[in-house]
Amino acid sequence: MEGQEGWVQRNPRTRGESSVEFWKREIRGAILDPDTEPVGMPEDIRDQTALELAAQQGNLEQHSMRDWMTGVLNREEILDKAHRLVGLERVHKDHKVALAILDLDDFGKIAKREATETLSRVDIEKQADAVLVKMTRLIMEKKKEEQTKPGGEVWKNFDIGRLGGEEFLLVIDEKDPQKIALVLEEVRKLVEAELATQSGILDVRPTLTASMGVNLVEPGSDVSQGLLKADAALYKAKAQGKNQVMFFDESMTTSEPEKQDNRLEREQIERDSVLKRREELRLQFTEELKALTDNQAYEAWVQKTAEKFDLLEASSRMDSLTKVDHRGAAELALTDMLEHARENNETLRVVAVDIARFKSVNDNLGHPEGDEALKAVAEVMTEASQTIGGGGNEVARWRPGGTFILASTHQEVDAQDEQLALDLKVKLDQVLSKWKVSADVAVVKVDPNKLTGVRELSQALDVELTRVKSERKG
């Protein structure tokens, strides 16, 4: 996947080594000259060491800010940008920031197709991912092209981030509403023209278009409420035929006050998390190296730097909404776990969970409630992983909708798989009852020597989940 180019590909958890210890080893062995004393090192070596460390941290920081697949800003960063722009004092009192939620129309026709003899579920997922990568690349290339033209300042003040699945947030800092409308209409036309006629990605060609709900937010306003209004405009755009840009007006209804308050609280928590992370990444390597006076100070610095790198790497692996690993990180972890299981004659067990009728939550209750359902499932999966023995466990959001996995390795065949699935389903159904949906739970246990890689494992998961869903539907 193109969004993964250069992505940090480390998973020390399945190697019997803590992630902090991994980074301590990297800092000592791979960066510092092994023939040089760490304290009082020559200036040229110190400068080179600082350069190497800064490059490594820069790489980690970049990936912690970006969506792993598409390369655009991730959820936390695009929301943080919206908060910062809305919070700026403006010379022009009528200056507003546009918050536009973009959603691909009928994306489910690609992502939710049934597998066939010639088209596996893995192939379908790759095609769906390719559409999102293609769309974001088109938009960013358009931005790059237009911002250099006369009058292209509005494109310079345009950015895009992925909120989750096929939903994106576009932020435009521009005082002229007409220019904002023109830019968003250009984006809509671009998606319609390029994605509906593209070749080489899809084996079928549904009409792919984009709907956008837009809210113009005044300086100092609440971003969370602004997003709720943009979501209401998006809902109306979908209801009135899709493939259009709809601006919010007061005739549109938003979520109930209680849900607005919950959104406010959630957005504040997310913003606090971003600010805390930025403070943790503030270290300057050259000054730190200069300040080392003895070996004890050096060891303390290595520990601190390793912890910082570990924090950044965790962020680069993480799905920004649910705080478990994203699909890219999970594929790397599963590859490593398969290798580890082969070396140690172990079995790999993967529990797959899918929220049945998850789309109904977003459609009937709104995307904020859908987000809460996803977070609740991720929390249950994380708690379950802490009760399972075996090698390093992996919890991840496996698909953009409501599918998660929990993977673990074991020395012996565990006879309790059926009970594990039953217990997990009971807990998940209890949690999901708030949104009037339930969970499908499937367990796949594989001999790593009989698999060539993650692709076959993904196919096995899809087959078992399909069987479980069929049994539920009767």
C-alpha positions in Angstrom: 0.0 0.0 0.0 1.5 3.3 -1.0 0.6 5.1 2.2 2.9 2.7 4.0 6.1 3.7 2.2 8.8 4.4 4.7 6.5 3.4 7.6 8.2 2.1 10.7 8.1 -1.6 10.4 9.0 -2.9 13.9 7.1 -5.2 16.1 9.4 -6.2 19.0 6.6 -7.5 21.2 6.7 -11.0 19.7 10.4 -11.2 20.1 10.6 -11.5 23.9 11.8 -7.9 24.1 10.0 -4.8 25.4 9.6 -2.0 22.9 11.5 0.4 25.1 14.4 -2.1 25.4 14.3 -2.4 21.6 14.7 1.4 21.2 17.5 1.5 23.8 19.4 -1.1 21.8 18.8 0.9 18.6 20.1 4.1 20.1 23.2 2.5 21.6 24.2 0.2 18.7 22.8 1.7 15.5 23.3 5.4 16.1 26.2 6.0 18.5 29.7 5.2 17.2 30.5 2.0 19.2 34.2 3.0 19.4 33.3 6.4 21.0 32.7 7.0 24.7 29.1 8.4 25.0 30.2 11.1 27.5 32.5 13.7 26.1 32.2 12.5 22.5 34.0 14.5 19.8 31.9 17.3 18.3 31.7 15.8 14.8 30.4 12.5 16.2 28.0 14.3 18.5 26.6 16.3 15.7 26.2 13.2 13.5 24.5 11.4 16.4 22.1 14.3 16.9 21.4 14.3 13.2 20.6 10.6 13.1 18.4 10.8 16.1 16.6 13.8 14.8 16.0 12.0 11.4 14.6 9.0 13.3 12.3 11.1 15.4 11.2 13.1 12.4 10.2 9.9 10.6 8.3 8.7 13.7 6.6 12.1 14.1 5.6 12.2 10.5 3.9 8.8 10.6 2.2 9.6 13.9 0.5 12.6 12.2 -0.5 10.8 9.0 -3.2 8.3 8.1 -1.3 5.1 7.5 -3.0 4.2 4.2 -3.8 7.4 2.4 -1.0 9.6 3.7 -3.2 12.6 4.5 -3.5 13.9 8.0 -5.0 11.5 10.5 -8.1 12.1 12.6 -6.3 13.8 15.6 -4.2 16.1 13.4 -6.9 17.4 11.2 -9.2 18.0 14.2 -6.3 19.8 15.9 -5.7 22.0 12.8 -9.4 22.9 12.9 -9.2 23.9 16.5 -6.1 26.0 15.9 -7.6 27.8 12.9 -10.9 28.6 14.6 -9.0 29.8 17.7 -7.0 32.4 15.9 -7.8 36.1 16.3 -8.8 37.6 13.0 -8.5 41.1 11.5 -11.7 40.7 9.6 -14.5 39.9 12.0 -16.5 38.2 9.2 -13.6 35.7 8.6 -14.8 32.1 8.9 -13.2 28.6 8.7 -14.9 26.1 6.5 -15.3 22.6 8.0 -16.5 20.2 5.3 -17.1 16.5 5.9 -16.7 14.5 2.7 -18.2 11.0 2.3 -17.9 8.8 -0.8 -21.4 7.9 -2.1 -22.2 4.2 -2.4 -18.7 3.2 -1.3 -20.3 0.1 0.2 -20.9 -1.2 -3.3 -17.2 -1.7 -3.5 -16.2 -2.4 0.1 -19.2 -4.7 1.0 -19.4 -6.8 -2.1 -19.7 -10.5 -1.6 -16.7 -12.6 -2.4 -16.8 -14.9 -5.4 -14.7 -17.7 -6.8 -12.6 -15.2 -8.8 -12.7 -12.3 -6.3 -11.7 -12.9 -2.7 -12.5 -10.8 0.3 -8.9 -9.7 0.4 -9.1 -8.5 -3.2 -12.2 -6.6 -2.5 -10.6 -4.9 0.5 -7.6 -3.9 -1.6 -9.8 -2.5 -4.3 -11.7 -0.4 -1.7 -8.4 0.8 -0.2 -7.1 1.7 -3.7 -10.1 3.9 -4.3 -9.4 5.9 -1.1 -5.7 6.2 -1.9 -6.6 7.3 -5.4 -9.1 9.9 -4.3 -6.8 11.5 -1.7 -3.9 11.6 -4.2 -6.1 13.3 -6.7 -7.1 15.9 -4.2 -3.6 16.6 -3.0 -2.3 16.8 -6.5 -5.0 19.3 -7.3 -4.1 21.4 -4.3 -0.4 21.3 -5.4 -1.3 22.4 -8.9 -3.8 25.1 -8.0 -1.9 26.8 -5.2 0.8 28.0 -7.6 -1.7 29.7 -9.9 -2.8 33.3 -9.7 -5.5 33.5 -7.0 -4.5 30.1 -5.7 -4.2 31.3 -2.1 -7.4 29.6 -1.1 -5.8 26.2 -2.1 -2.8 27.0 0.1 -5.1 27.3 3.0 -6.8 24.0 2.3 -6.1 20.7 4.0 -7.6 17.2 4.3 -7.6 14.5 6.9 -9.2 11.1 7.3 -11.8 10.8 10.0 -12.3 7.1 9.4 -13.5 4.7 6.7 -14.5 6.7 3.6 -15.2 9.9 5.6 -12.8 12.8 5.4 -12.6 16.3 6.9 -11.6 19.2 4.6 -10.6 22.4 6.4 -10.3 25.7 4.5 -9.1 29.0 6.1 -10.6 31.6 3.8 -12.8 34.7 4.5 -14.6 34.6 1.1 -17.5 32.0 1.2 -17.7 32.1 -2.6 -14.1 31.0 -3.0 -14.7 28.2 -0.4 -17.7 27.0 -2.4 -15.7 27.0 -5.6 -12.9 24.9 -4.2 -15.2 22.3 -2.7 -17.2 22.1 -6.0 -13.8 21.5 -7.8 -13.1 18.7 -5.4 -16.6 17.2 -6.0 -16.2 17.4 -9.8 -12.7 15.9 -9.5 -14.0 12.9 -7.6 -16.9 12.4 -10.0 -14.8 12.7 -13.1 -11.8 10.6 -12.0 -13.3 7.9 -9.8 -16.3 7.1 -12.0 -14.2 6.6 -15.1 -10.9 5.2 -13.7 -9.5 1.9 -15.0 -7.1 -0.5 -13.5 -8.5 -0.5 -10.0 -12.0 -2.0 -10.1 -13.4 -5.0 -11.7 -16.8 -3.3 -11.6 -17.6 0.3 -12.1 -20.2 1.7 -9.7 -20.7 5.5 -10.0 -18.4 6.9 -7.4 -19.2 10.4 -6.3 -18.7 12.5 -3.2 -21.2 14.3 -1.0 -20.1 17.1 1.3 -21.6 18.8 4.3 -20.1 22.2 5.0 -20.3 24.6 8.0 -18.7 28.0 8.1 -17.4 28.5 11.6 -16.7 31.9 13.2 -13.5 32.6 15.1 -13.7 31.5 18.7 -16.7 29.2 18.0 -16.9 25.6 19.2 -15.4 23.2 16.6 -17.4 20.2 18.0 -20.7 21.9 17.4 -19.4 23.1 14.0 -18.8 19.5 13.0 -22.2 18.4 14.2 -23.7 21.0 11.8 -21.4 19.9 9.0 -22.6 16.3 9.6 -26.3 17.5 9.5 -25.6 19.2 6.1 -23.9 16.0 4.9 -27.0 14.0 5.9 -29.2 16.4 3.9 -26.9 16.2 0.9 -27.2 12.4 0.9 -31.0 12.6 1.4 -31.4 14.9 -1.6 -29.7 12.7 -4.1 -25.9 12.7 -3.2 -23.1 14.0 -5.3 -23.4 17.6 -4.1 -22.0 20.2 -1.7 -24.5 21.3 0.9 -23.9 24.2 3.3 -25.5 24.2 6.7 -28.4 26.4 7.5 -30.5 26.7 10.7 -33.4 24.8 9.1 -31.3 21.6 9.4 -31.5 19.6 12.6 -28.4 18.4 14.5 -28.0 15.8 17.2 -29.8 16.2 20.5 -28.2 18.5 23.2 -27.0 15.5 25.2 -25.2 14.1 22.2 -23.7 17.6 21.5 -22.4 17.7 25.0 -20.8 14.3 24.6 -19.2 15.3 21.4 -17.8 18.5 23.1 -16.3 16.3 25.8 -14.8 13.8 23.4 -13.3 16.5 21.2 -11.7 18.2 24.2 -10.2 14.9 25.3 -8.7 14.4 21.8 -7.3 17.9 21.8 -5.8 17.5 25.2 -4.1 14.3 24.0 -2.6 16.1 21.0 -1.2 18.9 23.1 0.3 16.5 25.6 1.9 14.5 22.8 3.5 17.6 21.3 4.9 18.6 24.7 6.5 15.1 25.0 8.2 15.5 21.6 9.9 18.8 22.5 13.4 17.5 23.2 16.4 18.9 21.4 19.1 16.2 20.9 22.2 18.3 20.5 21.7 20.1 23.8 21.0 16.9 25.5 24.1 15.2 24.3 26.2 18.2 25.3 24.7 18.0 28.8 25.9 14.4 29.4 28.5 14.5 32.2 28.9 10.8 33.2 27.8 7.3 32.3 24.9 7.5 34.7 23.6 10.6 33.0 24.1 8.8 29.6 22.1 5.8 30.7 19.3 8.0 32.0 19.3 9.9 28.7 19.1 6.6 26.7 16.1 5.5 28.8 14.3 8.8 28.3 14.9 8.9 24.6 13.9 5.3 24.1 10.6 6.0 26.0 10.0 9.0 23.7 10.6 6.9 20.5 8.4 4.2 21.9 5.6 6.7 22.4 5.9 8.0 18.9 6.1 4.5 17.4 2.9 3.5 19.3 1.2 6.6 17.8 2.3 5.7 14.3 0.8 2.2 14.7 -2.4 3.4 16.2 -5.9 3.9 14.7 -6.5 7.4 15.9 -10.1 6.8 16.8 -10.1 3.5 18.6 -6.5 3.6 19.9 -5.7 0.0 18.8 -3.4 -0.9 15.9 -4.5 0.0 12.4 -4.6 -2.4 9.5 -1.1 -1.7 8.3 0.4 -2.2 11.7 -1.7 -5.4 12.2 -0.4 -6.9 8.9 3.2 -6.3 10.0 2.5 -7.7 13.4 0.8 -10.8 12.0 3.6 -11.4 9.6 6.0 -11.3 12.6 3.8 -13.5 14.7 3.6 -16.2 11.9 7.4 -16.2 11.7 7.7 -16.4 15.5 5.1 -19.3 15.6 7.0 -21.3 13.0 10.3 -20.9 14.9 8.7 -22.0 18.2 6.3 -24.7 16.9 3.3 -22.6 18.0 -0.2 -22.2 16.8 -1.6 -18.8 15.7 -5.2 -18.0 16.9 -7.1 -15.0 15.5 -10.5 -13.9 16.9 -12.4 -11.7 14.4 -15.2 -9.5 15.6 -17.6 -7.6 13.3 -20.4 -5.3 14.4 -23.5 -6.5 12.7 -25.5 -3.8 10.9 -23.0 -1.2 11.9 -24.1 1.1 9.1 -27.4 1.5 10.8 -25.7 3.2 13.7 -24.1 5.8 11.5 -27.3 6.3 9.4 -29.8 6.4 12.2 -27.9 7.8 15.2 -25.1 9.8 13.5 -21.4 9.3 13.1 -20.5 10.5 16.6 -22.5 7.6 18.0 -20.9 5.2 15.5 -17.5 6.4 16.7 -18.5 5.6 20.3 -19.6 2.1 19.3 -16.2 1.4 17.7 -14.4 2.7 20.7 -16.5 0.5 23.0 -15.6 -2.7 20.9 -11.9 -1.8 20.9 -12.0 -1.4 24.7 -13.6 -4.9 25.1 -11.1 -6.4 22.7 -8.2 -4.8 24.5 -9.4 -6.1 27.9 -9.8 -9.6 26.4 -6.3 -9.6 25.1 -5.0 -9.0 28.6 -6.6 -12.2 29.8 -5.2 -14.5 27.1 -1.9 -16.2 27.6 0.6 -17.0 24.9 3.0 -14.8 22.8 2.6 -11.1 22.3 -1.1 -10.4 21.6 -2.2 -8.1 18.8 -5.5 -6.1 18.8 -6.3 -4.1 15.7 -9.1 -2.5 13.7 -9.0 -4.8 10.7 -11.5 -3.0 8.4 -12.7 0.6 8.1 -16.1 -0.4 9.4 -16.7 -2.4 12.5 -14.3 -5.3 12.1 -11.5 -6.0 14.7 -9.1 -8.8 15.4 -7.4 -10.3 18.4 -4.4 -12.5 17.6 -2.3 -14.6 19.9 0.2 -17.5 19.7 0.1 -20.7 21.8 2.4 -23.7 22.4 -0.5 -26.2 22.4 -3.9 -26.4 20.8 -6.3 -24.6 23.1 -9.6 -26.5 23.5 -11.4 -23.4 24.9 -11.8 -21.5 21.6 -15.6 -22.0 21.5 -15.9 -20.7 25.0 -13.6 -17.8 24.3 -15.8 -16.8 21.3 -19.0 -17.2 23.4 -17.7 -15.1 26.3 -16.5 -12.4 24.0 -19.8 -12.3 22.2 -21.8 -12.0 25.4 -19.7 -9.1 26.6 -19.8 -7.3 23.2 -23.5 -7.8 22.7 -24.1 -6.3 26.2 -21.9 -3.3 25.3 -23.5 -2.8 21.9 -27.0 -3.1 23.1 -26.9 0.7 23.7 -26.9 1.1 19.9 -29.3 -1.8 19.2 -26.7 -3.8 17.3 -24.8 -7.0 18.1 -21.5 -8.7 17.3 -20.5 -11.6 15.1 -17.5 -13.4 16.6 -15.3 -16.0 14.7 -12.2 -17.9 15.7 -9.6 -19.1 13.3 -6.7 -21.3 14.4 -3.9 -22.0 11.9 -0.7 -23.9 11.6 1.8 -21.2 10.5 3.7 -23.8 8.4 0.6 -24.2 6.2 0.2 -20.5 5.4 2.4 -18.5 3.1 1.4 -15.2 4.6 -1.2 -12.7 5.9 -3.2 -12.8 2.7 -4.2 -16.5 3.3 -4.9 -15.8 6.9 -7.2 -12.9 5.9 -9.1 -15.2 3.5 -9.5 -17.8 6.3 -10.9 -15.1 8.6 -13.3 -14.0 5.9 -14.6 -17.5 5.3 -15.2 -18.1 9.0 -16.9 -14.7 9.6 -19.2 -15.4 6.6 -20.2 -18.7 8.1 -21.0 -17.1 11.5 -23.0 -14.4 9.8 -25.0 -17.0 7.8 -25.8 -18.9 11.0 -27.0 -15.7 12.7 -29.3 -14.9 9.7 -30.6 -18.4 9.8 
